[in-house]
Amino acid sequence: MTQWHEKSDRKETGGILRTKDGVTKRLSQKGGEFTATTLSTSNEKKSVRGMGNTTKVKLTKALNASVTDQKTGKTTPMKIVWVHENPANRLYVRRNIITKGTLIEVEANGNKAFARVTSRPGQTGTVTATLANAPADTKKTSARATKTSKASPKKE
């Protein structure tokens, strides 16, 4: 479904804003379709025509991410294992959709780590990320398991 990026037809006071020529929608205000970059077994890209005789590469399926270690400044390609958290929409996690800000688990040479996506894969055609600390809920999983295994005293 197409999105329209247009000004509101209401003033701050609540009155109706009337156009001079009567046209409310223009082609330049039309937005593009959302490209849901999903986790897959291969990289798949789609080329879309842009404004000004340009082409935009959209990543539809992702396998690898270019992960930068900010301490050393090195960038290495790593395989994406799974999507751990997505602040854009919590339901994107179960569908493995990658957007900017997504926390992904990556693996290189048998070492697993977490990385935060810094690029917009549906707009740029690549997944770039920076190494992030392990999220708090992964450390608490063992504590949760011990809490639930203990039998709670019965109240009579």
Backbone as CSV, one residue per row, in Angstrom:
resi,resn,N_x,N_y,N_z,CA_x,CA_y,CA_z,C_x,C_y,C_z
1,MET,0.837,-1.173,0.000,0.000,0.000,0.000,0.886,1.242,0.000
2,THR,0.555,2.209,-0.787,1.356,3.411,-0.924,1.140,4.346,0.245
3,GLN,2.241,4.962,0.696,2.163,5.963,1.750,2.243,7.347,1.125
4,TRP,1.521,8.283,1.713,1.560,9.659,1.239,2.184,10.524,2.328
5,HIS,3.211,11.283,1.953,3.897,12.177,2.878,3.460,13.594,2.530
6,GLU,2.348,14.005,3.081,1.797,15.309,2.751,1.465,16.083,4.013
7,LYS,1.326,17.382,3.850,0.967,18.228,4.975,-0.485,17.977,5.369
8,SER,-0.775,18.298,6.603,-2.136,18.147,7.086,-3.029,19.199,6.430
9,ASP,-4.300,18.881,6.281,-5.230,19.850,5.702,-5.908,20.675,6.796
10,ARG,-5.356,20.640,8.006,-5.887,21.416,9.121,-4.843,22.398,9.638
11,LYS,-5.298,23.542,10.095,-4.424,24.520,10.723,-4.203,24.122,12.181
12,GLU,-3.292,24.834,12.874,-3.064,24.561,14.287,-4.312,24.868,15.105
13,THR,-5.098,25.814,14.638,-6.311,26.192,15.364,-7.457,25.228,15.127
14,GLY,-7.312,24.344,14.128,-8.355,23.379,13.827,-9.127,23.719,12.564
15,GLY,-8.892,24.899,12.009,-9.584,25.288,10.788,-9.044,24.546,9.582
16,ILE,-9.812,24.540,8.501,-9.415,23.840,7.289,-8.467,24.706,6.483
17,LEU,-7.375,24.103,6.011,-6.393,24.788,5.181,-6.781,24.559,3.724
18,ARG,-7.106,25.591,3.021,-7.552,25.461,1.626,-6.374,25.677,0.685
19,THR,-6.281,24.846,-0.366,-5.214,25.006,-1.351,-5.628,26.032,-2.386
20,LYS,-4.625,26.676,-2.992,-4.911,27.705,-3.993,-5.409,27.089,-5.290
21,ASP,-4.810,25.962,-5.676,-5.186,25.366,-6.952,-6.124,24.169,-6.798
22,GLY,-6.485,23.799,-5.572,-7.438,22.716,-5.355,-6.847,21.324,-5.403
23,VAL,-5.540,21.211,-5.607,-4.901,19.906,-5.683,-4.361,19.543,-4.299
24,THR,-4.743,18.384,-3.791,-4.293,17.987,-2.462,-3.144,16.974,-2.504
25,LYS,-3.152,16.083,-3.486,-2.086,15.089,-3.582,-1.247,15.345,-4.818
26,ARG,0.058,15.224,-4.649,0.984,15.364,-5.768,1.862,14.123,-5.830
27,LEU,2.353,13.794,-7.002,3.166,12.598,-7.177,4.462,12.689,-6.379
28,SER,4.975,13.898,-6.160,6.215,14.055,-5.401,6.025,13.738,-3.923
29,GLN,4.798,13.696,-3.442,4.521,13.391,-2.045,4.311,11.898,-1.808
30,LYS,4.355,11.115,-2.879,4.093,9.689,-2.782,5.338,8.969,-2.269
31,GLY,5.158,8.140,-1.263,6.269,7.378,-0.694,6.355,6.002,-1.307
32,GLY,7.409,5.281,-0.947,7.625,3.947,-1.489,7.053,2.874,-0.602
33,GLU,7.103,1.663,-1.100,6.639,0.504,-0.341,7.687,0.116,0.689
34,PHE,7.259,-0.430,1.818,8.162,-0.893,2.854,8.805,-2.198,2.410
35,THR,10.122,-2.236,2.430,10.849,-3.446,2.082,11.220,-4.165,3.364
36,ALA,10.574,-5.259,3.641,10.850,-6.030,4.852,12.040,-6.946,4.583
37,THR,13.215,-6.559,5.073,14.413,-7.364,4.904,14.367,-8.516,5.896
38,THR,14.275,-9.732,5.377,14.143,-10.900,6.236,15.442,-11.695,6.264
39,LEU,15.587,-12.478,7.307,16.736,-13.361,7.450,16.543,-14.559,6.538
40,SER,17.584,-14.928,5.780,17.454,-16.002,4.803,18.779,-16.748,4.672
41,THR,18.818,-17.719,3.780,20.039,-18.481,3.540,20.891,-17.877,2.433
42,SER,20.428,-16.789,1.825,21.204,-16.110,0.781,20.833,-14.635,0.767
43,ASN,21.689,-13.835,0.141,21.400,-12.414,-0.020,20.598,-12.211,-1.295
44,GLU,19.519,-11.444,-1.211,18.690,-11.155,-2.378,18.434,-9.662,-2.422
45,LYS,18.690,-9.044,-3.568,18.494,-7.607,-3.718,17.492,-7.328,-4.818
46,LYS,16.854,-6.171,-4.709,15.874,-5.740,-5.703,16.234,-4.309,-6.087
47,SER,16.232,-4.018,-7.369,16.557,-2.678,-7.850,15.268,-1.944,-8.201
48,VAL,15.134,-0.715,-7.694,13.925,0.078,-7.887,14.314,1.423,-8.481
49,ARG,13.491,1.915,-9.375,13.746,3.217,-9.984,13.480,4.321,-8.974
50,GLY,14.407,5.276,-8.892,14.255,6.395,-7.988,14.049,7.690,-8.747
51,MET,13.933,8.780,-8.021,13.757,10.079,-8.663,15.076,10.557,-9.260
52,GLY,14.991,11.330,-10.315,16.173,11.900,-10.940,17.011,10.888,-11.687
53,ASN,16.377,9.919,-12.342,17.057,8.905,-13.146,18.084,8.124,-12.328
54,THR,17.747,7.795,-11.098,18.620,6.994,-10.251,17.948,5.660,-9.950
55,THR,18.749,4.717,-9.492,18.217,3.436,-9.054,18.589,3.223,-7.594
56,LYS,17.675,2.617,-6.868,17.895,2.331,-5.457,17.896,0.823,-5.292
57,VAL,18.904,0.310,-4.583,19.005,-1.127,-4.337,18.401,-1.414,-2.974
58,LYS,17.424,-2.316,-2.944,16.765,-2.696,-1.703,17.116,-4.139,-1.386
59,LEU,17.460,-4.403,-0.140,17.805,-5.749,0.291,16.543,-6.430,0.793
60,THR,16.142,-7.514,0.132,14.925,-8.216,0.531,15.220,-9.389,1.455
61,LYS,16.358,-10.063,1.248,16.762,-11.180,2.100,18.235,-11.020,2.451
62,ALA,18.561,-11.263,3.717,19.930,-11.050,4.182,20.490,-12.305,4.823
63,LEU,21.776,-12.541,4.598,22.495,-13.643,5.214,23.663,-13.120,6.042
64,ASN,24.383,-12.109,5.519,25.569,-11.582,6.174,25.381,-10.130,6.581
65,ALA,26.204,-9.715,7.543,26.233,-8.325,7.973,27.691,-7.886,8.112
66,SER,27.987,-6.649,7.763,29.314,-6.078,7.976,29.331,-5.478,9.370
67,VAL,30.034,-6.132,10.280,30.019,-5.735,11.688,31.317,-5.027,12.031
68,THR,31.196,-3.842,12.643,32.347,-3.044,13.038,32.546,-3.141,14.538
69,ASP,33.801,-3.417,14.937,34.173,-3.379,16.346,34.679,-1.966,16.616
70,GLN,33.977,-1.211,17.443,34.317,0.189,17.650,35.606,0.368,18.446
71,LYS,36.000,-0.643,19.212,37.241,-0.540,19.982,38.467,-0.605,19.079
72,THR,38.444,-1.547,18.133,39.591,-1.722,17.243,39.414,-0.997,15.907
73,GLY,38.177,-0.712,15.526,37.909,-0.058,14.250,37.885,-1.015,13.076
74,LYS,37.928,-2.324,13.327,37.916,-3.320,12.261,36.493,-3.686,11.876
75,THR,36.282,-3.885,10.576,34.992,-4.323,10.063,35.156,-5.697,9.434
76,THR,34.314,-6.647,9.862,34.392,-8.000,9.329,32.999,-8.474,8.930
77,PRO,32.913,-9.243,7.844,31.605,-9.813,7.484,31.280,-10.986,8.410
78,MET,30.071,-10.993,8.939,29.640,-12.055,9.838,28.285,-12.582,9.399
79,LYS,28.032,-13.846,9.708,26.756,-14.467,9.366,25.729,-14.099,10.430
80,ILE,24.528,-13.740,9.993,23.445,-13.408,10.923,22.796,-14.714,11.368
81,VAL,22.746,-14.942,12.683,22.171,-16.168,13.224,20.669,-16.005,13.410
82,TRP,20.256,-14.950,14.120,18.836,-14.687,14.345,18.625,-13.271,14.821
83,VAL,17.383,-12.832,14.756,16.997,-11.495,15.209,16.578,-11.610,16.666
84,HIS,17.246,-10.833,17.518,16.966,-10.926,18.953,15.925,-9.904,19.405
85,GLU,16.021,-8.660,18.894,15.132,-7.581,19.352,15.000,-6.552,18.242
86,ASN,13.790,-6.015,18.075,13.570,-4.989,17.072,12.720,-3.882,17.677
87,PRO,13.305,-2.695,17.905,12.540,-1.613,18.523,11.480,-1.004,17.613
88,ALA,11.573,-1.236,16.297,10.586,-0.689,15.377,9.226,-1.346,15.584
89,ASN,9.227,-2.656,15.785,7.985,-3.395,15.982,8.335,-4.723,16.638
90,ARG,7.718,-5.027,17.763,8.068,-6.251,18.476,7.663,-7.506,17.713
91,LEU,6.722,-7.385,16.795,6.297,-8.538,16.011,7.260,-8.865,14.874
92,TYR,8.191,-7.949,14.574,9.201,-8.217,13.546,10.189,-9.286,14.002
93,VAL,10.303,-9.495,15.307,11.255,-10.475,15.823,10.857,-11.877,15.395
94,ARG,9.606,-12.230,15.543,9.191,-13.588,15.185,9.188,-13.807,13.678
95,ARG,9.113,-12.715,12.896,9.187,-12.837,11.438,10.605,-12.647,10.915
96,ASN,11.578,-12.383,11.817,12.990,-12.166,11.470,13.170,-11.035,10.467
97,ILE,12.508,-9.900,10.711,12.646,-8.731,9.854,13.704,-7.808,10.441
98,ILE,14.631,-7.365,9.586,15.751,-6.534,10.016,15.523,-5.101,9.556
99,THR,15.515,-4.166,10.506,15.428,-2.744,10.220,16.541,-2.046,10.985
100,LYS,16.633,-0.741,10.844,17.655,0.016,11.572,17.349,-0.041,13.065
101,GLY,18.372,-0.323,13.875,18.205,-0.417,15.315,17.963,-1.827,15.820
102,THR,17.844,-2.783,14.915,17.587,-4.170,15.306,18.817,-4.770,15.975
103,LEU,18.598,-5.527,17.043,19.673,-6.250,17.706,19.693,-7.667,17.140
104,ILE,20.818,-8.017,16.492,20.945,-9.328,15.855,22.076,-10.101,16.509
105,GLU,21.990,-11.425,16.442,23.093,-12.265,16.897,23.869,-12.678,15.663
106,VAL,25.181,-12.445,15.691,26.043,-12.748,14.550,27.093,-13.770,14.976
107,GLU,27.660,-14.450,13.964,28.644,-15.495,14.235,29.766,-15.401,13.217
108,ALA,31.017,-15.490,13.713,32.193,-15.540,12.849,33.231,-16.435,13.513
109,ASN,33.706,-17.433,12.780,34.708,-18.386,13.263,34.267,-19.082,14.555
110,GLY,32.997,-19.370,14.681,32.489,-20.058,15.854,32.214,-19.153,17.049
111,ASN,32.574,-17.882,16.959,32.329,-16.931,18.048,31.020,-16.207,17.790
112,LYS,30.124,-16.229,18.782,28.849,-15.537,18.641,28.891,-14.228,19.413
113,ALA,28.232,-13.207,18.864,28.170,-11.899,19.511,26.874,-11.219,19.092
114,PHE,26.555,-10.124,19.780,25.382,-9.331,19.437,25.831,-8.068,18.726
115,ALA,25.027,-7.612,17.769,25.339,-6.404,17.016,24.060,-5.605,16.781
116,ARG,24.189,-4.284,16.776,23.061,-3.380,16.540,23.178,-2.864,15.110
117,VAL,22.111,-3.012,14.313,22.107,-2.599,12.902,22.095,-1.075,12.824
118,THR,23.024,-0.513,12.041,23.134,0.939,11.903,22.685,1.437,10.536
119,SER,22.504,0.532,9.569,22.065,0.956,8.236,20.579,0.665,8.068
120,ARG,20.030,1.154,6.971,18.643,0.864,6.626,18.658,-0.108,5.448
121,PRO,18.554,-1.419,5.714,18.723,-2.415,4.649,17.740,-2.277,3.501
122,GLY,16.523,-1.842,3.785,15.537,-1.666,2.725,15.796,-0.444,1.867
123,GLN,16.704,0.426,2.291,17.027,1.638,1.540,18.422,1.588,0.924
124,THR,19.389,0.972,1.619,20.781,1.000,1.169,21.228,-0.281,0.479
125,GLY,20.587,-1.402,0.779,20.951,-2.651,0.135,22.004,-3.446,0.880
126,THR,22.440,-2.993,2.061,23.418,-3.715,2.864,23.016,-3.676,4.332
127,VAL,23.524,-4.649,5.094,23.317,-4.650,6.535,24.664,-4.337,7.175
128,THR,24.768,-3.167,7.781,25.967,-2.818,8.539,25.562,-2.676,9.996
129,ALA,26.463,-3.096,10.884,26.143,-3.101,12.309,27.399,-2.833,13.126
130,THR,27.191,-2.505,14.395,28.287,-2.347,15.341,28.085,-3.344,16.473
131,LEU,29.194,-3.818,17.021,29.101,-4.771,18.121,28.427,-4.127,19.315
132,ALA,27.564,-4.885,19.978,26.834,-4.389,21.138,27.035,-5.360,22.292
133,ASN,26.794,-4.866,23.486,26.865,-5.727,24.660,25.703,-6.713,24.642
134,ALA,25.888,-7.813,25.333,24.816,-8.800,25.427,23.638,-8.184,26.157
135,PRO,22.423,-8.366,25.646,21.258,-7.782,26.306,21.041,-8.361,27.696
136,ALA,20.391,-7.602,28.538,20.207,-7.989,29.935,19.352,-9.237,30.081
137,ASP,18.361,-9.423,29.212,17.468,-10.565,29.385,18.138,-11.898,29.068
138,THR,19.241,-11.913,28.288,19.931,-13.174,28.041,20.714,-13.611,29.268
139,LYS,21.182,-12.652,30.067,21.906,-12.989,31.290,20.952,-13.482,32.367
140,LYS,19.713,-13.029,32.341,18.743,-13.378,33.364,18.021,-14.687,33.087
141,THR,18.266,-15.304,31.945,17.524,-16.522,31.619,17.816,-17.636,32.615
142,SER,19.061,-17.757,33.070,19.373,-18.804,34.038,18.723,-18.502,35.378
143,ALA,18.643,-17.214,35.742,17.991,-16.838,36.995,16.493,-17.128,36.918
144,ARG,15.891,-16.888,35.763,14.469,-17.185,35.584,14.212,-18.684,35.694
145,ALA,15.111,-19.467,35.134,14.937,-20.917,35.153,14.999,-21.440,36.585
146,THR,15.906,-20.900,37.397,16.007,-21.374,38.778,14.818,-20.902,39.597
147,LYS,14.295,-19.706,39.285,13.127,-19.201,40.010,11.900,-20.078,39.763
148,THR,11.699,-20.448,38.523,10.504,-21.226,38.195,10.632,-22.671,38.643
149,SER,11.862,-23.180,38.763,12.018,-24.575,39.161,11.770,-24.770,40.656
150,LYS,12.019,-23.723,41.458,11.772,-23.833,42.893,10.277,-23.874,43.149
151,ALA,9.896,-24.749,44.021,8.479,-24.863,44.345,8.115,-23.754,45.324
152,SER,7.034,-23.050,45.039,6.604,-21.993,45.936,5.811,-22.591,47.086
153,PRO,5.960,-22.046,48.300,5.242,-22.603,49.443,3.734,-22.404,49.277
154,LYS,2.996,-23.418,49.672,1.543,-23.346,49.551,0.953,-22.601,50.737
155,LYS,0.016,-21.746,50.452,-0.682,-21.017,51.515,-1.996,-21.716,51.802
156,GLU,-2.214,-21.987,53.056,-3.458,-22.686,53.410,-4.276,-21.868,54.355
